[in-house]
């Protein structure tokens, strides 16, 4: 099962956002998120990074989500 999430958690608290992502992950849902909060990075393995000039690249996210492990795919 896949779920595309586009800033749906912007209106909830940070704690609520983490609880929502944990519940979806526990249910086995594959997530594709558009988000600005860095806290959601720990629930993803890959980021699509836009360069602002019509370009993009895929980058792996380290397992704790706290820092970017900038390894291009």
Helices and strands as residue ranges (DSSP letters): E 2-6, H 14-26, E 30-34, G 38-43, E 46-50, E 56-61, E 68-72
